[in-house]
Amino acid sequence: MKKFYLITNSSGCTYWSYKVTRDHAAFLSPTHAAAVMKHGDIYINQNNGWMPALCVVTIHKTVEQVNFPTKA
């Protein structure tokens, strides 16, 4: 199970993502691991894009499940 967050970022986009911290860096792709080490906590979306946690403006909803949610 993974915790997913329905977030709105500083650009005004709303989508599902999950949060990773430095504790998870060893389990991430090299790109995401480097981002975590440079920026701290990040959120990764279903397209494998990421953003620093500081860019999250609102967390609308949180769910725990295996795969990315399909509906808000």
HTML snippet that shows the backbone in 3Dmol.js (N, CA, C, O; Angstrom):
<script src="https://3Dmol.org/build/3Dmol-min.js"></script>
<div id="view" style="width:600px;height:400px;position:relative"></div>
<script>
const pdb = `
ATOM      1  N   MET A   1       0.848  -1.187   0.000  1.00  0.00           N
ATOM      2  CA  MET A   1       0.000   0.000   0.000  1.00  0.00           C
ATOM      3  C   MET A   1       0.886   1.241   0.000  1.00  0.00           C
ATOM      4  O   MET A   1       1.964   1.266   0.594  1.00  0.00           O
ATOM      5  N   LYS A   2       0.397   2.259  -0.681  1.00  0.00           N
ATOM      6  CA  LYS A   2       1.102   3.527  -0.771  1.00  0.00           C
ATOM      7  C   LYS A   2       0.097   4.631  -0.489  1.00  0.00           C
ATOM      8  O   LYS A   2      -1.082   4.500  -0.817  1.00  0.00           O
ATOM      9  N   LYS A   3       0.556   5.709   0.115  1.00  0.00           N
ATOM     10  CA  LYS A   3      -0.321   6.844   0.397  1.00  0.00           C
ATOM     11  C   LYS A   3      -0.245   7.820  -0.770  1.00  0.00           C
ATOM     12  O   LYS A   3       0.836   8.282  -1.137  1.00  0.00           O
ATOM     13  N   PHE A   4      -1.411   8.131  -1.352  1.00  0.00           N
ATOM     14  CA  PHE A   4      -1.505   9.072  -2.466  1.00  0.00           C
ATOM     15  C   PHE A   4      -2.205  10.341  -1.999  1.00  0.00           C
ATOM     16  O   PHE A   4      -3.101  10.300  -1.156  1.00  0.00           O
ATOM     17  N   TYR A   5      -1.784  11.456  -2.556  1.00  0.00           N
ATOM     18  CA  TYR A   5      -2.314  12.765  -2.189  1.00  0.00           C
ATOM     19  C   TYR A   5      -2.880  13.452  -3.423  1.00  0.00           C
ATOM     20  O   TYR A   5      -2.215  13.515  -4.458  1.00  0.00           O
ATOM     21  N   LEU A   6      -4.088  13.962  -3.325  1.00  0.00           N
ATOM     22  CA  LEU A   6      -4.645  14.798  -4.377  1.00  0.00           C
ATOM     23  C   LEU A   6      -4.217  16.218  -4.034  1.00  0.00           C
ATOM     24  O   LEU A   6      -4.708  16.806  -3.071  1.00  0.00           O
ATOM     25  N   ILE A   7      -3.305  16.763  -4.820  1.00  0.00           N
ATOM     26  CA  ILE A   7      -2.698  18.055  -4.493  1.00  0.00           C
ATOM     27  C   ILE A   7      -2.974  19.106  -5.561  1.00  0.00           C
ATOM     28  O   ILE A   7      -3.250  18.785  -6.717  1.00  0.00           O
ATOM     29  N   THR A   8      -2.895  20.347  -5.155  1.00  0.00           N
ATOM     30  CA  THR A   8      -2.817  21.468  -6.086  1.00  0.00           C
ATOM     31  C   THR A   8      -1.456  22.096  -5.854  1.00  0.00           C
ATOM     32  O   THR A   8      -1.076  22.386  -4.720  1.00  0.00           O
ATOM     33  N   ASN A   9      -0.725  22.303  -6.944  1.00  0.00           N
ATOM     34  CA  ASN A   9       0.612  22.875  -6.811  1.00  0.00           C
ATOM     35  C   ASN A   9       0.591  24.388  -7.017  1.00  0.00           C
ATOM     36  O   ASN A   9      -0.461  24.977  -7.265  1.00  0.00           O
ATOM     37  N   SER A  10       1.748  24.999  -6.913  1.00  0.00           N
ATOM     38  CA  SER A  10       1.846  26.457  -7.009  1.00  0.00           C
ATOM     39  C   SER A  10       1.505  26.980  -8.401  1.00  0.00           C
ATOM     40  O   SER A  10       1.287  28.181  -8.564  1.00  0.00           O
ATOM     41  N   SER A  11       1.454  26.113  -9.404  1.00  0.00           N
ATOM     42  CA  SER A  11       1.047  26.512 -10.757  1.00  0.00           C
ATOM     43  C   SER A  11      -0.456  26.412 -10.949  1.00  0.00           C
ATOM     44  O   SER A  11      -0.975  26.807 -11.993  1.00  0.00           O
ATOM     45  N   GLY A  12      -1.170  25.883  -9.942  1.00  0.00           N
ATOM     46  CA  GLY A  12      -2.619  25.753 -10.029  1.00  0.00           C
ATOM     47  C   GLY A  12      -3.103  24.424 -10.585  1.00  0.00           C
ATOM     48  O   GLY A  12      -4.305  24.244 -10.776  1.00  0.00           O
ATOM     49  N   CYS A  13      -2.197  23.488 -10.849  1.00  0.00           N
ATOM     50  CA  CYS A  13      -2.585  22.173 -11.368  1.00  0.00           C
ATOM     51  C   CYS A  13      -2.944  21.243 -10.211  1.00  0.00           C
ATOM     52  O   CYS A  13      -2.290  21.257  -9.168  1.00  0.00           O
ATOM     53  N   THR A  14      -3.992  20.433 -10.403  1.00  0.00           N
ATOM     54  CA  THR A  14      -4.436  19.488  -9.379  1.00  0.00           C
ATOM     55  C   THR A  14      -4.311  18.079  -9.930  1.00  0.00           C
ATOM     56  O   THR A  14      -4.798  17.790 -11.023  1.00  0.00           O
ATOM     57  N   TYR A  15      -3.659  17.200  -9.176  1.00  0.00           N
ATOM     58  CA  TYR A  15      -3.471  15.817  -9.599  1.00  0.00           C
ATOM     59  C   TYR A  15      -3.033  14.958  -8.426  1.00  0.00           C
ATOM     60  O   TYR A  15      -2.676  15.465  -7.363  1.00  0.00           O
ATOM     61  N   TRP A  16      -3.067  13.642  -8.638  1.00  0.00           N
ATOM     62  CA  TRP A  16      -2.642  12.687  -7.620  1.00  0.00           C
ATOM     63  C   TRP A  16      -1.124  12.516  -7.671  1.00  0.00           C
ATOM     64  O   TRP A  16      -0.522  12.543  -8.744  1.00  0.00           O
ATOM     65  N   SER A  17      -0.528  12.344  -6.521  1.00  0.00           N
ATOM     66  CA  SER A  17       0.900  12.064  -6.441  1.00  0.00           C
ATOM     67  C   SER A  17       1.188  11.364  -5.114  1.00  0.00           C
ATOM     68  O   SER A  17       0.307  11.229  -4.265  1.00  0.00           O
ATOM     69  N   TYR A  18       2.412  10.929  -4.952  1.00  0.00           N
ATOM     70  CA  TYR A  18       2.826  10.364  -3.668  1.00  0.00           C
ATOM     71  C   TYR A  18       4.106  11.054  -3.220  1.00  0.00           C
ATOM     72  O   TYR A  18       4.885  11.540  -4.040  1.00  0.00           O
ATOM     73  N   LYS A  19       4.308  11.088  -1.923  1.00  0.00           N
ATOM     74  CA  LYS A  19       5.426  11.820  -1.332  1.00  0.00           C
ATOM     75  C   LYS A  19       6.565  10.861  -1.007  1.00  0.00           C
ATOM     76  O   LYS A  19       6.340   9.757  -0.512  1.00  0.00           O
ATOM     77  N   VAL A  20       7.795  11.297  -1.293  1.00  0.00           N
ATOM     78  CA  VAL A  20       8.969  10.530  -0.901  1.00  0.00           C
ATOM     79  C   VAL A  20       9.942  11.442  -0.159  1.00  0.00           C
ATOM     80  O   VAL A  20      10.012  12.646  -0.408  1.00  0.00           O
ATOM     81  N   THR A  21      10.682  10.836   0.752  1.00  0.00           N
ATOM     82  CA  THR A  21      11.649  11.571   1.572  1.00  0.00           C
ATOM     83  C   THR A  21      13.041  10.984   1.352  1.00  0.00           C
ATOM     84  O   THR A  21      13.211  10.009   0.620  1.00  0.00           O
ATOM     85  N   ARG A  22      14.020  11.588   1.991  1.00  0.00           N
ATOM     86  CA  ARG A  22      15.392  11.070   1.879  1.00  0.00           C
ATOM     87  C   ARG A  22      15.492   9.622   2.360  1.00  0.00           C
ATOM     88  O   ARG A  22      16.355   8.875   1.899  1.00  0.00           O
ATOM     89  N   ASP A  23      14.622   9.224   3.276  1.00  0.00           N
ATOM     90  CA  ASP A  23      14.630   7.840   3.764  1.00  0.00           C
ATOM     91  C   ASP A  23      14.340   6.844   2.650  1.00  0.00           C
ATOM     92  O   ASP A  23      14.722   5.678   2.746  1.00  0.00           O
ATOM     93  N   HIS A  24      13.665   7.297   1.588  1.00  0.00           N
ATOM     94  CA  HIS A  24      13.284   6.418   0.480  1.00  0.00           C
ATOM     95  C   HIS A  24      14.230   6.520  -0.718  1.00  0.00           C
ATOM     96  O   HIS A  24      14.062   5.787  -1.693  1.00  0.00           O
ATOM     97  N   ALA A  25      15.207   7.401  -0.664  1.00  0.00           N
ATOM     98  CA  ALA A  25      16.047   7.698  -1.825  1.00  0.00           C
ATOM     99  C   ALA A  25      16.695   6.450  -2.427  1.00  0.00           C
ATOM    100  O   ALA A  25      16.821   6.356  -3.648  1.00  0.00           O
ATOM    101  N   ALA A  26      17.104   5.502  -1.603  1.00  0.00           N
ATOM    102  CA  ALA A  26      17.773   4.298  -2.105  1.00  0.00           C
ATOM    103  C   ALA A  26      16.856   3.443  -2.968  1.00  0.00           C
ATOM    104  O   ALA A  26      17.338   2.620  -3.746  1.00  0.00           O
ATOM    105  N   PHE A  27      15.545   3.621  -2.846  1.00  0.00           N
ATOM    106  CA  PHE A  27      14.570   2.801  -3.578  1.00  0.00           C
ATOM    107  C   PHE A  27      14.048   3.499  -4.829  1.00  0.00           C
ATOM    108  O   PHE A  27      13.209   2.944  -5.538  1.00  0.00           O
ATOM    109  N   LEU A  28      14.531   4.705  -5.110  1.00  0.00           N
ATOM    110  CA  LEU A  28      14.015   5.509  -6.218  1.00  0.00           C
ATOM    111  C   LEU A  28      14.888   5.388  -7.450  1.00  0.00           C
ATOM    112  O   LEU A  28      16.003   4.870  -7.391  1.00  0.00           O
ATOM    113  N   SER A  29      14.367   5.872  -8.568  1.00  0.00           N
ATOM    114  CA  SER A  29      15.188   5.963  -9.768  1.00  0.00           C
ATOM    115  C   SER A  29      16.316   6.956  -9.494  1.00  0.00           C
ATOM    116  O   SER A  29      16.190   7.781  -8.588  1.00  0.00           O
ATOM    117  N   PRO A  30      17.401   6.902 -10.240  1.00  0.00           N
ATOM    118  CA  PRO A  30      18.496   7.853 -10.016  1.00  0.00           C
ATOM    119  C   PRO A  30      18.047   9.314 -10.115  1.00  0.00           C
ATOM    120  O   PRO A  30      18.528  10.164  -9.366  1.00  0.00           O
ATOM    121  N   THR A  31      17.129   9.602 -11.036  1.00  0.00           N
ATOM    122  CA  THR A  31      16.638  10.977 -11.193  1.00  0.00           C
ATOM    123  C   THR A  31      15.886  11.437  -9.953  1.00  0.00           C
ATOM    124  O   THR A  31      16.128  12.534  -9.450  1.00  0.00           O
ATOM    125  N   HIS A  32      14.976  10.607  -9.459  1.00  0.00           N
ATOM    126  CA  HIS A  32      14.201  10.979  -8.274  1.00  0.00           C
ATOM    127  C   HIS A  32      15.079  11.008  -7.023  1.00  0.00           C
ATOM    128  O   HIS A  32      14.899  11.867  -6.159  1.00  0.00           O
ATOM    129  N   ALA A  33      16.021  10.082  -6.922  1.00  0.00           N
ATOM    130  CA  ALA A  33      16.928  10.068  -5.769  1.00  0.00           C
ATOM    131  C   ALA A  33      17.747  11.357  -5.725  1.00  0.00           C
ATOM    132  O   ALA A  33      17.934  11.941  -4.658  1.00  0.00           O
ATOM    133  N   ALA A  34      18.229  11.795  -6.880  1.00  0.00           N
ATOM    134  CA  ALA A  34      18.999  13.043  -6.935  1.00  0.00           C
ATOM    135  C   ALA A  34      18.125  14.238  -6.552  1.00  0.00           C
ATOM    136  O   ALA A  34      18.582  15.152  -5.867  1.00  0.00           O
ATOM    137  N   ALA A  35      16.873  14.227  -6.994  1.00  0.00           N
ATOM    138  CA  ALA A  35      15.952  15.320  -6.663  1.00  0.00           C
ATOM    139  C   ALA A  35      15.695  15.383  -5.161  1.00  0.00           C
ATOM    140  O   ALA A  35      15.668  16.467  -4.578  1.00  0.00           O
ATOM    141  N   VAL A  36      15.504  14.220  -4.532  1.00  0.00           N
ATOM    142  CA  VAL A  36      15.268  14.177  -3.087  1.00  0.00           C
ATOM    143  C   VAL A  36      16.496  14.677  -2.339  1.00  0.00           C
ATOM    144  O   VAL A  36      16.370  15.429  -1.373  1.00  0.00           O
ATOM    145  N   MET A  37      17.671  14.268  -2.772  1.00  0.00           N
ATOM    146  CA  MET A  37      18.888  14.687  -2.089  1.00  0.00           C
ATOM    147  C   MET A  37      19.128  16.192  -2.247  1.00  0.00           C
ATOM    148  O   MET A  37      19.678  16.830  -1.349  1.00  0.00           O
ATOM    149  N   LYS A  38      18.723  16.751  -3.368  1.00  0.00           N
ATOM    150  CA  LYS A  38      18.926  18.184  -3.606  1.00  0.00           C
ATOM    151  C   LYS A  38      17.828  19.049  -2.989  1.00  0.00           C
ATOM    152  O   LYS A  38      18.118  20.106  -2.429  1.00  0.00           O
ATOM    153  N   HIS A  39      16.553  18.608  -3.087  1.00  0.00           N
ATOM    154  CA  HIS A  39      15.416  19.448  -2.698  1.00  0.00           C
ATOM    155  C   HIS A  39      14.714  19.012  -1.415  1.00  0.00           C
ATOM    156  O   HIS A  39      13.851  19.735  -0.917  1.00  0.00           O
ATOM    157  N   GLY A  40      15.059  17.861  -0.874  1.00  0.00           N
ATOM    158  CA  GLY A  40      14.322  17.338   0.275  1.00  0.00           C
ATOM    159  C   GLY A  40      13.102  16.575  -0.219  1.00  0.00           C
ATOM    160  O   GLY A  40      13.132  15.996  -1.305  1.00  0.00           O
ATOM    161  N   ASP A  41      12.031  16.568   0.567  1.00  0.00           N
ATOM    162  CA  ASP A  41      10.828  15.824   0.198  1.00  0.00           C
ATOM    163  C   ASP A  41      10.311  16.263  -1.167  1.00  0.00           C
ATOM    164  O   ASP A  41      10.295  17.451  -1.492  1.00  0.00           O
ATOM    165  N   ILE A  42       9.885  15.275  -1.963  1.00  0.00           N
ATOM    166  CA  ILE A  42       9.292  15.566  -3.267  1.00  0.00           C
ATOM    167  C   ILE A  42       7.988  14.782  -3.412  1.00  0.00           C
ATOM    168  O   ILE A  42       7.745  13.813  -2.693  1.00  0.00           O
ATOM    169  N   TYR A  43       7.157  15.224  -4.356  1.00  0.00           N
ATOM    170  CA  TYR A  43       5.941  14.509  -4.737  1.00  0.00           C
ATOM    171  C   TYR A  43       6.127  14.035  -6.167  1.00  0.00           C
ATOM    172  O   TYR A  43       6.573  14.795  -7.026  1.00  0.00           O
ATOM    173  N   ILE A  44       5.782  12.770  -6.422  1.00  0.00           N
ATOM    174  CA  ILE A  44       5.923  12.167  -7.747  1.00  0.00           C
ATOM    175  C   ILE A  44       4.534  11.857  -8.290  1.00  0.00           C
ATOM    176  O   ILE A  44       3.718  11.244  -7.601  1.00  0.00           O
ATOM    177  N   ASN A  45       4.262  12.285  -9.536  1.00  0.00           N
ATOM    178  CA  ASN A  45       2.951  12.025 -10.134  1.00  0.00           C
ATOM    179  C   ASN A  45       2.978  10.742 -10.960  1.00  0.00           C
ATOM    180  O   ASN A  45       4.023  10.102 -11.078  1.00  0.00           O
ATOM    181  N   GLN A  46       1.851  10.369 -11.526  1.00  0.00           N
ATOM    182  CA  GLN A  46       1.767   9.092 -12.242  1.00  0.00           C
ATOM    183  C   GLN A  46       2.541   9.079 -13.549  1.00  0.00           C
ATOM    184  O   GLN A  46       2.724   8.014 -14.138  1.00  0.00           O
ATOM    185  N   ASN A  47       2.998  10.230 -14.016  1.00  0.00           N
ATOM    186  CA  ASN A  47       3.840  10.288 -15.212  1.00  0.00           C
ATOM    187  C   ASN A  47       5.318  10.330 -14.850  1.00  0.00           C
ATOM    188  O   ASN A  47       6.166  10.554 -15.712  1.00  0.00           O
ATOM    189  N   ASN A  48       5.629  10.110 -13.557  1.00  0.00           N
ATOM    190  CA  ASN A  48       6.980  10.147 -13.005  1.00  0.00           C
ATOM    191  C   ASN A  48       7.591  11.538 -12.964  1.00  0.00           C
ATOM    192  O   ASN A  48       8.791  11.685 -12.732  1.00  0.00           O
ATOM    193  N   GLY A  49       6.772  12.556 -13.188  1.00  0.00           N
ATOM    194  CA  GLY A  49       7.234  13.917 -12.960  1.00  0.00           C
ATOM    195  C   GLY A  49       7.278  14.163 -11.461  1.00  0.00           C
ATOM    196  O   GLY A  49       6.619  13.453 -10.702  1.00  0.00           O
ATOM    197  N   TRP A  50       8.030  15.140 -11.030  1.00  0.00           N
ATOM    198  CA  TRP A  50       8.139  15.400  -9.596  1.00  0.00           C
ATOM    199  C   TRP A  50       8.200  16.901  -9.339  1.00  0.00           C
ATOM    200  O   TRP A  50       8.445  17.705 -10.239  1.00  0.00           O
ATOM    201  N   MET A  51       7.967  17.244  -8.082  1.00  0.00           N
ATOM    202  CA  MET A  51       8.105  18.633  -7.638  1.00  0.00           C
ATOM    203  C   MET A  51       8.496  18.634  -6.175  1.00  0.00           C
ATOM    204  O   MET A  51       8.146  17.713  -5.437  1.00  0.00           O
ATOM    205  N   PRO A  52       9.221  19.664  -5.743  1.00  0.00           N
ATOM    206  CA  PRO A  52       9.544  19.765  -4.322  1.00  0.00           C
ATOM    207  C   PRO A  52       8.265  19.939  -3.499  1.00  0.00           C
ATOM    208  O   PRO A  52       7.300  20.546  -3.963  1.00  0.00           O
ATOM    209  N   ALA A  53       8.266  19.410  -2.293  1.00  0.00           N
ATOM    210  CA  ALA A  53       7.099  19.510  -1.416  1.00  0.00           C
ATOM    211  C   ALA A  53       6.706  20.964  -1.163  1.00  0.00           C
ATOM    212  O   ALA A  53       5.534  21.252  -0.919  1.00  0.00           O
ATOM    213  N   LEU A  54       7.659  21.871  -1.217  1.00  0.00           N
ATOM    214  CA  LEU A  54       7.357  23.288  -0.984  1.00  0.00           C
ATOM    215  C   LEU A  54       6.427  23.877  -2.045  1.00  0.00           C
ATOM    216  O   LEU A  54       5.834  24.934  -1.828  1.00  0.00           O
ATOM    217  N   CYS A  55       6.295  23.208  -3.180  1.00  0.00           N
ATOM    218  CA  CYS A  55       5.428  23.694  -4.261  1.00  0.00           C
ATOM    219  C   CYS A  55       3.977  23.248  -4.100  1.00  0.00           C
ATOM    220  O   CYS A  55       3.117  23.668  -4.875  1.00  0.00           O
ATOM    221  N   VAL A  56       3.692  22.413  -3.114  1.00  0.00           N
ATOM    222  CA  VAL A  56       2.315  21.963  -2.876  1.00  0.00           C
ATOM    223  C   VAL A  56       1.592  23.050  -2.099  1.00  0.00           C
ATOM    224  O   VAL A  56       2.014  23.439  -1.010  1.00  0.00           O
ATOM    225  N   VAL A  57       0.497  23.535  -2.675  1.00  0.00           N
ATOM    226  CA  VAL A  57      -0.292  24.586  -2.036  1.00  0.00           C
ATOM    227  C   VAL A  57      -1.394  23.983  -1.174  1.00  0.00           C
ATOM    228  O   VAL A  57      -1.614  24.419  -0.044  1.00  0.00           O
ATOM    229  N   THR A  58      -2.093  22.966  -1.714  1.00  0.00           N
ATOM    230  CA  THR A  58      -3.213  22.355  -1.005  1.00  0.00           C
ATOM    231  C   THR A  58      -3.199  20.844  -1.173  1.00  0.00           C
ATOM    232  O   THR A  58      -2.952  20.333  -2.266  1.00  0.00           O
ATOM    233  N   ILE A  59      -3.464  20.134  -0.086  1.00  0.00           N
ATOM    234  CA  ILE A  59      -3.713  18.699  -0.154  1.00  0.00           C
ATOM    235  C   ILE A  59      -5.211  18.526   0.073  1.00  0.00           C
ATOM    236  O   ILE A  59      -5.719  18.773   1.167  1.00  0.00           O
ATOM    237  N   HIS A  60      -5.910  18.097  -0.981  1.00  0.00           N
ATOM    238  CA  HIS A  60      -7.370  17.988  -0.941  1.00  0.00           C
ATOM    239  C   HIS A  60      -7.852  16.679  -0.327  1.00  0.00           C
ATOM    240  O   HIS A  60      -8.872  16.632   0.361  1.00  0.00           O
ATOM    241  N   LYS A  61      -7.095  15.620  -0.593  1.00  0.00           N
ATOM    242  CA  LYS A  61      -7.565  14.293  -0.200  1.00  0.00           C
ATOM    243  C   LYS A  61      -6.359  13.366  -0.102  1.00  0.00           C
ATOM    244  O   LYS A  61      -5.369  13.549  -0.811  1.00  0.00           O
ATOM    245  N   THR A  62      -6.443  12.377   0.773  1.00  0.00           N
ATOM    246  CA  THR A  62      -5.391  11.370   0.919  1.00  0.00           C
ATOM    247  C   THR A  62      -6.044   9.991   0.933  1.00  0.00           C
ATOM    248  O   THR A  62      -7.045   9.780   1.617  1.00  0.00           O
ATOM    249  N   VAL A  63      -5.476   9.056   0.178  1.00  0.00           N
ATOM    250  CA  VAL A  63      -5.968   7.684   0.170  1.00  0.00           C
ATOM    251  C   VAL A  63      -4.784   6.731   0.230  1.00  0.00           C
ATOM    252  O   VAL A  63      -3.686   7.060  -0.219  1.00  0.00           O
ATOM    253  N   GLU A  64      -5.015   5.549   0.787  1.00  0.00           N
ATOM    254  CA  GLU A  64      -3.998   4.497   0.781  1.00  0.00           C
ATOM    255  C   GLU A  64      -4.497   3.360  -0.085  1.00  0.00           C
ATOM    256  O   GLU A  64      -5.559   2.788   0.163  1.00  0.00           O
ATOM    257  N   GLN A  65      -3.711   3.039  -1.110  1.00  0.00           N
ATOM    258  CA  GLN A  65      -4.051   1.944  -2.009  1.00  0.00           C
ATOM    259  C   GLN A  65      -2.816   1.529  -2.780  1.00  0.00           C
ATOM    260  O   GLN A  65      -1.752   2.129  -2.625  1.00  0.00           O
ATOM    261  N   VAL A  66      -2.948   0.507  -3.607  1.00  0.00           N
ATOM    262  CA  VAL A  66      -1.801  -0.063  -4.323  1.00  0.00           C
ATOM    263  C   VAL A  66      -1.406   0.799  -5.517  1.00  0.00           C
ATOM    264  O   VAL A  66      -0.224   1.087  -5.703  1.00  0.00           O
ATOM    265  N   ASN A  67      -2.372   1.212  -6.326  1.00  0.00           N
ATOM    266  CA  ASN A  67      -2.105   1.970  -7.554  1.00  0.00           C
ATOM    267  C   ASN A  67      -2.614   3.393  -7.453  1.00  0.00           C
ATOM    268  O   ASN A  67      -3.372   3.733  -6.545  1.00  0.00           O
ATOM    269  N   PHE A  68      -2.191   4.220  -8.393  1.00  0.00           N
ATOM    270  CA  PHE A  68      -2.670   5.596  -8.421  1.00  0.00           C
ATOM    271  C   PHE A  68      -4.194   5.627  -8.525  1.00  0.00           C
ATOM    272  O   PHE A  68      -4.776   4.833  -9.264  1.00  0.00           O
ATOM    273  N   PRO A  69      -4.839   6.523  -7.802  1.00  0.00           N
ATOM    274  CA  PRO A  69      -6.293   6.691  -7.933  1.00  0.00           C
ATOM    275  C   PRO A  69      -6.639   7.172  -9.347  1.00  0.00           C
ATOM    276  O   PRO A  69      -5.839   7.837 -10.006  1.00  0.00           O
ATOM    277  N   THR A  70      -7.833   6.827  -9.791  1.00  0.00           N
ATOM    278  CA  THR A  70      -8.250   7.246 -11.130  1.00  0.00           C
ATOM    279  C   THR A  70      -9.233   8.402 -11.084  1.00  0.00           C
ATOM    280  O   THR A  70      -9.450   9.065 -12.098  1.00  0.00           O
ATOM    281  N   LYS A  71      -9.832   8.658  -9.929  1.00  0.00           N
ATOM    282  CA  LYS A  71     -10.804   9.741  -9.790  1.00  0.00           C
ATOM    283  C   LYS A  71     -10.460  10.603  -8.597  1.00  0.00           C
ATOM    284  O   LYS A  71      -9.871  10.143  -7.618  1.00  0.00           O
ATOM    285  N   ALA A  72     -10.841  11.866  -8.702  1.00  0.00           N
ATOM    286  CA  ALA A  72     -10.666  12.780  -7.558  1.00  0.00           C
ATOM    287  C   ALA A  72     -11.739  12.478  -6.575  1.00  0.00           C
ATOM    288  O   ALA A  72     -11.810  13.113  -5.523  1.00  0.00           O
TER     289      ALA A  72
END
`;
const viewer = $3Dmol.createViewer("view");
viewer.addModel(pdb, "pdb");
viewer.setStyle({}, {cartoon: {color: "spectrum"}});
viewer.zoomTo();
viewer.render();
</script>
